[in-house]
Amino acid sequence: MPSISSSSKFTKRSLNKIKIPEGKKLEIIHHPDIIGLKLKLSCTVCGGRVRKTWVLEQKYKNQSLKIRIGEFPYVSIKEAIKKAIELKTLMANGIDPRTVKRQQQIEENENRIKERERKANDITFKELCYRYIEEYAKIYTINWEEYTDRVHTYAQSLYGKKISQIRMSDIQQIFNDISKEGKYATANALLATLRTIFNKAIKWGLIENNPTLGIEPHKMQARERRLSYDEMGRFLDVLCGEATPLIRDFALLALYTGARKTNVLEMEWDNIDFKRKIWHIPKTKNGKAQNIPLTDEAMEILQARKSISTSKWVLQSATSESGHLEHPNNSWHRICEKASIKNFRIHDLRRTFGSCMSDAGASQRTISTALNHRNPDSTIPYTISCMEIVRHYMSEATKIIRECAENYNIYNTI
């Protein structure tokens, strides 16, 4: 086993080869020329690797100081000697090196803060939003376009501001302005989005504090809106009789699958298993994949669209940049107005479908599974038998829906 005596000449080669004598856990080698400079050899817990640490031991004002210089070979012999001499010089002049080290740490922290402020002073809120969308939201979320639209619609007044200059009062003013219009859910959603964006800015070292902290969101009651059977009949009559085939099929697929709007809009043919009658969604809002059983009514729509499709998208659109239907809201409002239905959103189709499943006798667990809700049973495997139970109650719910419409010949205009 290679060894080295304290009187031997220190070289990088000899120190690289040195090991702890067998049976010992610690070995200390003294530098032959610099009194108090030592190389401490110790075994690490993992892998038995020998750690070699430079230490200076020196008497200072009746105290025995042990000052860690650094680890070899990251701190070379030459650098260790230089540092040891500097420390000895400080003590010889009556200066405690520990005080110097603390002061250096304070200065380093101040420099880091100044650097963060400098970076923050160089970036506007608009630039921060762009970075958040490109480097985080597009990669880790499926609703990044919704976040972008929300900020662009309600927080444009912040775009030109340096993020270091944005205060809680700026956010509070925007929050209050939205709330005055009675849009409490929108105000809460914007606050949550801004909070996430500024948290990222903190993580990226751009700012120290989040200006949204201290702003209390509105306490909201859970929305319970669903279509009554009478409303369902009027809705389907207008939808199937007057809406374009694209809007009609979007709404019916959303209703018959209970899926979220974004997932329906972005439905692809590659994810439809026509043989097994299953729609596979690779990623949903709660971060998980989902397999949705397709009822006969949903399959009827898909097969008809497939026969005329020239795109990878189920809801193909020649007028959108993405190639699929993107913004059905205007058409949706016209349909609801024509059917004399008030306060009904696209997302309420999920709640309506869940209610119809409940009316058909489905358990809450079955409904939660069908709608891909987060719940305590989420760790339970989605077995074939479970899927067939879900399919059965989805089919029963669809029958209830169809019975509400006087005329359900939806393909007389395709």
C-alpha positions in Angstrom: 0.0 0.0 0.0 1.5 3.4 -1.0 2.4 5.6 1.9 4.2 8.9 2.6 6.1 10.2 5.5 5.7 13.7 6.9 9.3 14.4 5.9 8.9 13.3 2.3 8.5 15.9 -0.5 4.8 16.5 -1.3 4.0 15.9 -4.9 0.7 15.5 -6.7 1.7 12.0 -7.8 2.5 10.8 -4.3 -0.6 12.3 -2.8 -2.8 10.7 -5.5 -1.4 7.3 -4.6 -1.6 7.7 -0.8 -4.1 5.5 1.0 -5.2 5.0 4.6 -3.2 2.1 6.3 -5.3 -1.0 6.6 -7.4 -1.1 9.8 -7.4 2.7 10.2 -10.2 5.1 9.4 -8.2 8.3 9.6 -4.6 9.3 8.7 -3.0 12.8 9.0 0.0 13.8 7.0 1.9 17.0 8.0 3.4 19.2 5.4 7.2 19.2 5.9 7.7 23.0 5.4 4.5 24.7 6.4 3.9 24.2 10.2 0.3 23.4 10.9 -0.7 22.5 7.3 -2.0 19.0 7.2 -3.6 16.6 4.8 -6.4 14.7 6.5 -7.3 11.3 4.9 -10.6 9.8 5.8 -12.8 7.1 4.3 -16.2 8.1 2.9 -19.3 6.1 3.9 -20.2 5.2 0.3 -17.8 3.2 -1.7 -14.8 3.4 0.7 -13.3 6.3 -1.3 -10.5 8.1 0.5 -11.3 11.8 1.0 -8.2 14.1 1.3 -8.8 17.4 3.0 -6.4 20.3 3.5 -6.5 21.6 7.1 -4.6 24.3 8.9 -4.2 24.0 12.7 -2.8 27.1 14.4 -2.8 28.6 17.8 -4.5 32.0 18.0 -5.0 34.0 21.2 -4.8 30.8 23.3 -7.3 29.0 21.0 -6.5 26.1 18.8 -8.1 26.8 15.4 -8.8 24.2 12.8 -9.5 25.8 9.5 -10.6 23.8 6.5 -8.9 24.9 3.3 -10.4 22.5 0.8 -10.2 19.1 -0.8 -7.3 17.7 -2.7 -6.9 17.5 -5.7 -9.5 20.2 -6.3 -7.2 22.4 -4.1 -3.7 21.8 -5.3 -0.6 21.7 -3.1 0.5 25.1 -4.3 -2.9 26.6 -3.6 -3.1 25.0 -0.2 0.3 26.4 0.7 -0.7 29.9 -0.5 -3.9 29.8 1.5 -2.2 28.6 4.6 0.4 31.4 4.5 -2.4 33.9 4.0 -4.2 32.6 7.1 -1.0 32.6 9.2 -0.3 36.2 8.1 -3.8 37.3 9.2 -3.4 35.7 12.7 0.1 37.1 13.0 -1.4 40.5 12.5 -4.1 39.9 15.2 -6.9 39.2 12.7 -9.2 36.3 13.3 -9.6 34.4 10.0 -13.1 33.3 11.0 -14.2 36.9 11.1 -12.7 37.4 7.7 -14.5 34.4 6.3 -17.9 35.5 7.7 -17.4 38.9 6.1 -16.5 37.3 2.8 -19.7 35.2 3.0 -21.7 38.4 3.7 -20.2 40.1 0.7 -20.8 37.1 -1.5 -24.5 37.0 -0.4 -24.8 40.7 -1.1 -23.2 40.3 -4.5 -25.6 37.5 -5.3 -28.5 39.7 -4.4 -27.1 42.6 -6.5 -26.7 40.2 -9.4 -30.3 39.1 -9.0 -31.5 42.7 -9.0 -29.3 43.4 -12.0 -30.9 40.5 -13.9 -34.4 41.6 -12.7 -33.7 45.2 -13.8 -32.8 43.8 -17.2 -36.0 41.8 -17.8 -39.6 43.0 -18.2 -42.7 41.1 -17.2 -43.5 40.4 -20.8 -40.0 38.8 -21.2 -40.6 36.8 -18.1 -43.9 35.5 -19.4 -42.3 34.5 -22.6 -39.5 32.6 -20.8 -42.1 30.9 -18.5 -44.2 29.7 -21.4 -41.2 28.5 -23.5 -39.1 27.0 -20.8 -41.8 25.6 -18.5 -45.5 25.8 -19.4 -45.2 24.3 -22.9 -43.1 21.4 -21.6 -44.9 20.6 -18.3 -48.5 21.7 -18.8 -51.3 21.1 -21.3 -53.1 24.4 -20.7 -50.3 26.8 -21.5 -52.3 28.5 -24.2 -55.0 29.2 -21.6 -52.5 30.7 -19.3 -51.0 32.9 -22.1 -54.5 34.2 -23.1 -55.4 34.9 -19.5 -52.3 37.0 -18.8 -52.5 38.7 -22.1 -56.1 39.6 -21.6 -55.9 40.9 -18.0 -52.3 41.7 -17.1 -51.1 43.6 -20.2 -50.5 46.6 -18.0 -47.5 44.8 -16.4 -45.8 43.9 -19.7 -43.6 47.0 -19.9 -42.6 46.9 -16.2 -39.3 45.5 -14.9 -40.2 42.6 -12.7 -38.1 44.0 -9.9 -40.4 47.0 -9.9 -43.7 45.1 -9.7 -45.3 45.4 -6.3 -48.2 43.7 -4.6 -50.3 46.8 -5.1 -50.0 46.4 -8.9 -51.3 42.9 -8.7 -54.0 43.8 -6.2 -55.3 46.6 -8.6 -55.7 44.1 -11.5 -57.3 41.6 -9.2 -59.8 44.2 -7.9 -60.6 45.5 -11.4 -61.6 42.0 -12.5 -63.5 41.4 -9.3 -65.6 44.6 -9.8 -67.0 43.0 -13.0 -68.2 40.1 -11.0 -65.6 37.7 -12.5 -64.4 36.2 -9.2 -63.3 32.9 -10.7 -61.3 34.7 -13.4 -59.7 36.9 -10.8 -58.7 33.8 -8.8 -57.4 32.0 -11.9 -55.2 35.0 -12.9 -53.9 35.3 -9.4 -52.9 31.7 -9.4 -51.2 32.0 -12.8 -49.3 35.1 -11.8 -48.2 33.4 -8.6 -46.8 30.5 -10.5 -44.9 32.8 -12.9 -43.3 34.8 -10.2 -42.4 31.6 -8.3 -40.5 30.5 -11.3 -38.7 33.9 -11.4 -37.6 33.3 -7.9 -36.3 29.9 -8.7 -34.4 31.3 -11.7 -32.8 33.8 -9.4 -34.4 36.9 -11.0 -36.2 38.2 -7.9 -36.3 37.6 -4.2 -40.0 37.9 -3.3 -43.3 37.1 -5.0 -45.5 40.2 -5.4 -48.7 38.1 -5.3 -48.2 37.0 -1.7 -50.6 38.6 0.6 -53.4 38.8 -1.9 -56.3 36.6 -0.8 -58.3 34.8 -3.5 -62.1 34.9 -3.4 -63.8 32.0 -1.6 -65.8 30.3 -4.2 -68.6 27.8 -4.0 -68.2 24.7 -6.2 -70.1 25.2 -9.5 -73.0 22.8 -9.8 -74.5 23.9 -13.2 -75.8 21.1 -15.4 -78.5 20.9 -18.1 -82.0 19.9 -17.0 -83.7 17.4 -19.2 -85.8 20.2 -20.7 -82.8 22.3 -21.4 -81.0 19.2 -22.8 -83.8 18.8 -25.4 -83.6 22.5 -26.5 -79.8 22.4 -26.6 -79.6 19.2 -28.8 -82.3 20.5 -31.1 -80.4 23.7 -31.8 -77.0 22.0 -31.8 -78.0 19.2 -34.3 -80.3 21.4 -36.4 -78.5 24.7 -36.8 -74.8 24.4 -35.7 -72.0 23.6 -38.2 -71.0 19.9 -38.4 -67.6 20.8 -36.8 -69.1 22.6 -33.8 -71.9 20.0 -33.5 -69.4 17.1 -33.4 -67.2 18.9 -30.9 -70.0 19.5 -28.5 -71.4 16.0 -28.8 -68.0 14.3 -28.4 -67.4 16.5 -25.3 -70.8 15.5 -24.0 -70.5 11.7 -24.8 -67.0 11.3 -23.5 -67.1 13.7 -20.5 -63.6 14.8 -21.5 -62.1 18.2 -20.9 -62.4 20.8 -23.7 -58.7 20.9 -24.5 -58.5 17.2 -24.9 -61.5 17.1 -27.2 -60.2 19.9 -29.3 -56.8 18.2 -29.7 -58.2 14.7 -30.3 -56.0 12.7 -32.8 -56.9 9.7 -35.0 -53.8 7.9 -33.8 -55.3 7.8 -30.3 -58.6 6.3 -31.4 -58.8 2.5 -31.2 -61.8 1.7 -33.4 -61.6 -2.0 -32.7 -61.6 -1.8 -28.9 -63.7 1.4 -28.9 -61.3 3.3 -26.7 -59.9 6.8 -26.8 -56.4 7.1 -25.3 -55.4 10.5 -24.0 -51.6 10.5 -23.4 -51.7 13.4 -20.9 -54.6 15.1 -19.1 -54.9 18.1 -16.8 -54.1 16.1 -13.7 -50.9 14.8 -15.4 -52.0 11.3 -16.0 -52.9 9.4 -19.2 -56.5 8.3 -19.6 -58.4 5.7 -21.5 -62.0 6.6 -22.3 -64.5 4.0 -23.4 -66.4 5.1 -26.5 -70.1 4.6 -26.7 -71.9 3.7 -29.9 -73.0 7.3 -30.3 -69.4 8.6 -30.0 -68.2 5.9 -32.4 -70.9 7.0 -34.9 -69.6 10.5 -34.9 -65.9 9.4 -35.2 -66.6 7.0 -38.0 -68.4 9.6 -40.0 -65.6 12.1 -39.5 -62.9 9.6 -40.3 -64.5 8.9 -43.7 -64.0 12.5 -44.8 -60.8 13.4 -42.8 -57.6 14.5 -44.5 -55.8 15.4 -41.3 -54.4 13.8 -38.1 -56.9 15.8 -36.1 -60.4 14.5 -35.5 -61.8 18.1 -35.4 -59.9 19.3 -38.4 -60.1 23.1 -39.2 -58.7 24.8 -42.3 -58.8 28.2 -40.7 -56.7 27.6 -37.5 -52.9 27.8 -37.2 -52.8 24.4 -35.4 -55.0 22.6 -37.9 -57.7 21.7 -35.5 -60.7 23.6 -34.0 -59.4 26.0 -31.4 -62.0 28.6 -30.3 -65.6 27.3 -30.2 -66.7 29.8 -27.6 -68.5 32.3 -30.0 -70.5 29.4 -31.6 -71.2 28.0 -28.2 -72.7 31.3 -27.0 -74.9 31.5 -30.1 -76.2 28.0 -29.5 -77.0 28.6 -25.9 -78.8 31.9 -26.7 -80.8 30.3 -29.5 -81.8 27.5 -27.1 -82.7 30.0 -24.3 -80.1 28.5 -22.0 -78.3 30.8 -19.6 -75.1 30.5 -17.6 -73.9 27.3 -19.2 -70.3 26.8 -20.1 -68.6 24.2 -22.2 -67.0 22.7 -19.1 -70.5 22.1 -17.7 -71.0 19.4 -20.2 -68.7 17.2 -18.0 -70.9 17.8 -15.0 -74.0 17.2 -17.1 -72.7 13.9 -18.3 -71.7 12.9 -14.8 -75.2 13.7 -13.6 -76.7 11.5 -16.3 -74.4 8.7 -15.3 -75.6 9.1 -11.7 -79.2 9.1 -12.9 -78.4 5.8 -14.6 -77.3 4.3 -11.3 -73.5 4.7 -11.5 -71.6 5.0 -8.3 -69.5 8.1 -7.4 -66.4 6.0 -7.9 -67.4 5.0 -11.4 -68.3 8.6 -12.3 -64.9 9.8 -11.0 -63.1 7.2 -13.0 -65.0 8.2 -16.2 -64.3 11.9 -15.7 -60.7 11.3 -14.6 -61.1 13.2 -11.4 -58.4 13.2 -8.8 -59.5 11.1 -5.8 -58.3 8.8 -3.1 -58.9 5.8 -5.3 -56.6 7.1 -8.1 -54.0 4.4 -7.2 -56.4 1.6 -7.9 -55.6 -0.1 -11.2 -58.1 0.7 -14.1 -58.8 -3.0 -14.9 -60.7 -4.3 -17.9 -63.7 -5.1 -15.8 -63.7 -1.6 -14.3 -63.5 -0.1 -17.9 -66.5 -2.2 -18.9 -68.5 -1.0 -15.9 -67.6 2.6 -16.9 -68.6 1.9 -20.5 -72.0 0.4 -19.4 -72.9 3.5 -17.4 -71.6 5.9 -20.1 -73.9 4.1 -22.6 -76.8 4.4 -20.2 -76.1 8.1 -19.7 -76.0 8.6 -23.4 -79.3 6.9 -23.9 -80.8 9.4 -21.3 -79.3 12.3 -23.3 -80.7 11.1 -26.6 -84.1 10.6 -25.2 -84.3 14.3 -24.4 -84.0 15.3 -28.1 -87.1 15.2 -30.4 -85.0 14.9 -33.6 -81.6 13.2 -33.4 -80.7 12.7 -37.0 -77.3 14.5 -36.7 -75.9 13.5 -40.1 -78.5 15.0 -42.3 -76.1 18.0 -43.0 -72.6 16.4 -43.1 
